Amino acid sequence: MNNIDSLDNRTSYPGSASAQSKSNAATVSFESKLQLAKGSAKPDPARELQEWLAMTPDQRLFFTVLHSMGVSKEQYEQMSPEEKEKLAEKVRERIKEMAKNGTAGTA
């Protein structure tokens, strides 16, 4: 089994069944949810950076590819579990294509 084939087995993506069983370290903080509930649409760059730095490299790759597909992290988090799983599968396929083409660093 090569590295590309084993990608699905060792990597859990947000919204996938294996990711749901793991800790939610990269989930939106209570404070950011509170800001959204209050209608604060202003992005907080410091908070966004903090959340980005708290992500694993796999999560960063996932959300970078997701963004390149035109879906924001916030949009993804508001999706149903079924929609998340479908989109996560598309992201996995995109990452496999990038790895095969040698473009994994340029999502």
Protein Blocks (a to p, Z undefined) as FASTA:
>chain_A
ZZklmmmmmpccehiaklmmmccfkbccfklmmmmmnopabdcfklmmmmmmmpcfklmm
mmmmmmmnopafklmmmpcfklmmmmmmmmmmmmmmmmmnopmmmZZ
